[in-house]
Amino acid sequence: MAQYQALYRQWRPRTFAEVVGQEHITRTLRNALLTGRLVHAYLFCGPRGTGKTSTAKILARAINCLAPREGEPCNECANCRRILAGNSLDVLEMDAASNRGIDEIRNLIEKIPLGPVEGRYKVYIIDEVHMLTQEAFNALLKTLEEPPAHAVFILATTEPRKVLPTILSRCQRFDFHPLTVKAIAGRLQEVAAANGVEVEPGALSLLSRKAAGGLRDALSLLDQILATGTRGPVTAGQVAVTLGTARLDTLLALTGALATGDGAGVLHLVDKALASGIEPQRLLEDLLDHTRNLLLLKVDPGAGSLTGLLPEEVEQVAAQARQFDHHRLLDLIERLQQGGAALRRSNQPRVILEMTLAGYLVAPGPSLEELSRRVAKLEARLAALEGPTPGRARERVAARNPGEGNRPPVAPGSRADAGGQEREKSGLLEAPGEGFPGGQTRVINRWELQQAAGRDRAGLAGPETATGQETSSPASPELELAAVQERWPEVLAAARRESIRLQAFLREGEPVAVAGDTLTLAVKADFHRGMLEQPGNRQKVEKALAAVFGRPLKVVITSGRPSPPGDTGDTLTRLVNFFGADKVEIKD
């Protein structure tokens, strides 16, 4: 019994014209052969299964063909037949993945000076050239720079970024593109017809999309379908069952349940899909691809050609896309990507899949209507603050000093007043009066005083002085801690729009105090607290707070809750020691 040859080997192109989807390369190579502009080194790079090695072998035959036809090899002469059979002495193929060391390259270099035996050139095809070691690349470099006149090098790689720049600069580079779904489907239809098998358009579309731009992968999948021995036309359902992938109607049902918030429906659909043999990883990948199509058609209803779907399938997906808004689709894509990463690290993939989809329903992002409401509320608050506003009064800690009122006023903008302005901008308070050494003014930090006095819960937007006097109150009403705690989920949602990691850090925090325009956040975990204390993350948190509450808020991050208001013994001692016993008045 003769051994069966795989379809991708049976249908390997033998001429440049048979190469699918790479006309920009095959046209250039034919013209180079016709005009005699053959160079000594070529680099073919691109995704797997796009024709790199096949094109290299076609070029090797065209170079040594005894009767070329318009730049194409004849595939009939003795040289072409020997190269096709793989026993030509003038074409040497080497797999750099298994021959990547310097010794293999040295053996190759030793043979390069030897001239061709049967043809005009010796052709060296090095596949997966990026796998060569640094030493092997360096050994090959000199030969590529000044090769013998009879040597032609064809290097192929899927990762050109790993090839040394010195090698790249000595090669003529050709980039192979991923094939379109239409091009792959056309080739599959041709192969299926040659094998006497009818394949429905839906099945061809599914096979082509699963190939991800590689014709070799598509032919391998078709080979698997044909091996099932199915009688009659091959349907999309048969392809889905054989490949273990989700059908479009399954994906539409799942995303439809997500759009309507039907959690029970989502779980039952997932159970049904997994029971049919679909792996959780594959189902999640299919959902991600389907959600991407929903977003494309939501942004541009005419983007059906970008999805790879049939026209009737595009209509179904476009109709469902209207059930979502852009933010919800982006949120779903983000969650599916996170779920895919977590699923690869977990030994319970089904749980991760169900948690990913349930999490989308439990914590939906804000809708457009919600965002519009917030913007309108923010605009109303800004409008209320418009108009002339008095300058901020200089905040001082008053001290009992009978001669305080006899001091001459300081002219604004004078040298004497400059220091006070700078201290006021930086949040420092001046505490003049008796009891200070030399009658000088002592400067203390506003936050330090606030902590020392235990007033972080009452607020320092309009701070009380040691004698009970108050400065001017702010224009906006005081923000209560209860209000912050009630709207904390909104803050987390706003932080998520800034960064997913930021939301994760902020989830570990708890608002414990509000003092005017300062919010105290208790974060017990050292790692999360350290990340939130970074200036960039702190600014993002403050931006999220401003978006939710419509006012600027500063964030102070601590390792726990502040001391209870009743615990005043240590605080009073510090105040007395700081200001002096005659400067402190205690009021209940």
C-alpha positions, -999 to +999 in steps of 0.1 A: +000+000+000+015+033-011+020+060+015-005+088+014+009+122+007-005+151+026-025+177+006-001+205+014+027+185-002+006+174-031-004+210-038+030+227-031+034+253-059+059+245-086+060+278-104+058+315-093+024+317-109+011+290-085+021+308-054-010+321-037-013+357-024+024+368-028+023+385-062+044+414-050+073+389-044+069+365-073+066+393-099+098+409-086+117+376-087+106+368-122+117+403-134+150+399-117+156+366-135+145+380-169+168+411-166+198+393-150+196+412-118+201+382-096+217+390-062+238+367-040+216+367-009+178+368-003+159+369+030+123+355+029+104+364+061+068+361+071+043+339+090+043+302+088+026+285+058+027+315+035+051+301+009+086+310+019+103+276+015+082+268-016+093+301-033+129+295-023+128+261-041+111+276-072+138+303-073+165+276-070+150+257-100+146+289-120+182+298-115+195+264-127+168+256-152+181+246-187+150+259-205+134+287-184+101+302-196+096+339-189+114+336-156+096+304-146+113+270-143+102+244-168+102+216-142+110+192-170+147+194-176+172+172-158+182+200-134+146+208-124+137+171-120+167+165-097+159+196-076+122+185-073+133+151-062+157+166-036+189+149-049+206+178-067+242+184-058+238+221-066+210+229-041+217+224-004+189+228+022+198+233+059+174+235+088+189+261+112+166+249+140+185+216+143+219+228+128+223+260+146+259+258+160+291+272+147+304+238+137+276+232+112+281+267+097+319+260+094+312+227+075+289+247+052+315+274+046+341+249+037+319+236+008+310+270-006+342+276-026+334+244-046+317+252-079+284+239-092+283+204-106+253+204-129+239+239-131+252+275-132+248+283-094+251+266-061+220+275-040+221+274-002+186+274+014+188+280+052+154+276+068+146+292+102+178+312+100+169+331+132+177+300+152+215+303+145+236+312+174+255+344+177+288+327+168+272+309+138+259+342+125+293+358+128+309+329+110+284+333+082+287+370+080+320+372+060+308+347+035+276+366+029+296+398+025+320+385-002+306+352-016+319+334-046+303+343-079+286+309-082+269+310-047+233+322-040+220+322-004+183+321+004+175+326+040+140+320+054+126+330+088+094+336+107+112+361+131+134+386+112+138+407+143+161+380+157+184+381+127+215+402+131+213+436+115+247+429+098+231+399+081+199+418+072+220+446+055+236+421+032+203+405+020+175+415-003+145+412+019+111+400+009+081+400+033+055+374+028+020+385+039-006+364+056-032+352+031-067+367+030-097+345+039-109+349+003-076+337-012-074+307+011-111+298+005-105+299-033-075+275-030-094+251-008-123+251-032-099+242-060-083+214-040-117+200-028-130+199-064-099+181-076-106+155-049-142+151-058-156+166-026-182+194-023-176+219+005-203+244+015-193+281+015-198+283+053-174+254+058-148+270+036-152+303+054-147+285+088-116+266+076-101+297+061-106+317+092-091+290+114-060+289+093-051+324+104-035+334+071-015+303+065-024+282+034-005+252+047-025+251+079-057+254+058-048+225+036-039+204+067-074+212+082-091+203+049-071+170+049-084+163+083-120+169+072-116+147+041-102+119+062-136+116+081-151+101+049-182+123+052-207+116+023-223+146+007-214+182+010-191+192+039-211+216+062-199+242+086-214+221+115-192+191+105-161+213+103-169+228+137-173+193+153-142+179+137-120+209+146-135+213+181-144+249+174-176+269+181-202+275+153-213+310+146-248+304+160-233+293+193-212+324+195-242+346+186-262+330+213-235+335+239-229+372+231-267+377+229-271+364+264-242+387+275-259+417+259-292+411+277-275+402+310-289+366+310-264+350+334-282+317+335-284+315+298-246+322+295-238+293+319-261+269+301-247+278+267-211+273+280-220+239+294-236+229+261-206+240+241-181+222+264-202+191+264-200+190+226-162+187+228-150+223+226-121+231+248-125+261+272-094+277+256-108+273+221-142+286+231-127+317+247-105+323+216-135+319+194-155+344+216-127+368+214-125+366+176-163+370+174-163+400+198-137+416+176-160+412+146-188+428+166-166+458+174-155+462+138-191+462+125-202+485+154-175+510+144-180+506+106-211+486+094-193+483+060-163+465+074-176+430+066-145+423+044-123+426+075-141+399+093-137+371+068-173+362+072-198+354+044-223+382+035-252+365+053-230+359+084-220+396+083-256+406+085-262+385+116-232+398+134-240+434+124-275+431+138-262+418+171-235+445+172-263+471+176-272+456+210-239+467+224-222+501+228-185+506+221-175+507+257-192+474+265-176+456+236-141+470+245-147+458+281-157+423+269-126+421+247-104+432+276-120+406+299-116+378+274-080+386+269-074+386+307-093+353+310-072+337+282-040+346+300-054+333+333-067+302+317-033+292+304-019+292+339-049+274+356-057+237+360-094+246+361-100+261+327-138+258+329-139+278+362-118+306+346-141+307+316-172+309+336-157+335+360-147+356+330-181+357+315-199+361+348-176+389+358-186+408+327-223+406+338-217+414+375-195+445+370-205+461+337-188+492+326-207+526+324-231+530+295-231+560+273-262+573+291-243+571+324-213+589+310-236+616+296-252+620+330-219+624+347-206+649+322-238+670+326-235+669+364-198+680+361-207+708+337-234+720+362-209+721+390-183+740+369-210+765+359-218+771+395-182+780+402-178+804+373-175+841+379-151+862+400-139+844+430-120+860+459-083+852+463-075+825+488-070+841+522-037+835+539-041+807+564-024+811+597-025+794+630-036+822+653-019+827+686-031+848+715-010+879+712-024+913+723+000+931+701-009+912+670-032+938+657-006+965+661+017+950+635+020+971+604+004+954+573+026+938+547+021+951+512+011+924+487+039+916+464+066+931+486+098+913+495+084+908+530+053+892+516+071+870+490+081+843+515+046+840+529+032+836+494+056+808+486+048+791+519+011+795+513+015+778+478+034+749+493+008+742+520+027+757+549+012+776+578+028+804+597+023+805+635+034+839+649+031+851+684+045+850+719+061+819+732+082+814+701+120+819+704+130+854+696+095+864+686+101+848+652+074+832+630+075+794+630+066+776+598+049+742+600+036+718+574-002+719+570-005+681+569+018+676+598-004+700+619-035+682+607-022+648+618-008+662+651-042+678+659-061+647+650-084+667+627-082+645+596-118+635+599-131+670+604-112+684+574-088+712+568-105+730+540-114+757+565-090+749+593-097+760+629-071+778+647-058+770+681-082+795+696-112+782+677-112+808+649-119+797+613-107+809+579-130+814+550-149+783+539-146+768+505-171+774+478-181+737+474-198+718+502-179+695+524-175+659+511-186+633+536-168+600+540-201+581+537-206+596+502-171+585+492-177+550+504-210+548+487-196+559+453-164+539+457-174+514+429-176+543+405-141+553+415-129+518+408-146+519+374-130+552+366-096+538+376-102+508+353-105+532+324-071+546+333-055+512+338-065+477+347-035+474+370-044+506+387-079+493+395-063+461+409-041+481+432-070+504+442-093+475+451-070+467+480-076+502+495-104+515+517-114+552+521-112+559+558-112+597+561-121+628+542-105+661+552-116+689+530-099+683+496-078+654+510-089+617+510-071+592+533-069+558+518-059+528+539-039+501+520-027+472+541-007+453+515+028+467+512+031+460+475-002+477+465+005+506+488+040+511+472+025+510+437-002+535+446+024+558+461+042+561+428+036+597+414+022+585+382-003+561+398-012+587+425-021+612+397-043+587+380-061+580+412-067+617+418-079+620+382-104+592+387-116+608+420-121+642+402-141+625+374-165+609+399-169+637+425-164+667+402-138+683+424-100+680+428-090+656+457-056+648+470-049+613+481-030+604+512-021+567+515-016+550+548-011+515+561-042+514+582-072+533+597-064+566+615-066+567+653-101+570+667-113+605+675-115+597+712-078+588+714-066+623+722-040+618+750-009+616+728-022+643+704-028+668+732+006+662+746+022+669+712+001+701+707+010+714+741+047+707+735+046+723+701+026+755+708+031+759+745+006+754+773-007+790+772-014+787+735-037+757+735-074+759+743-094+726+745-131+728+735-155+699+737 
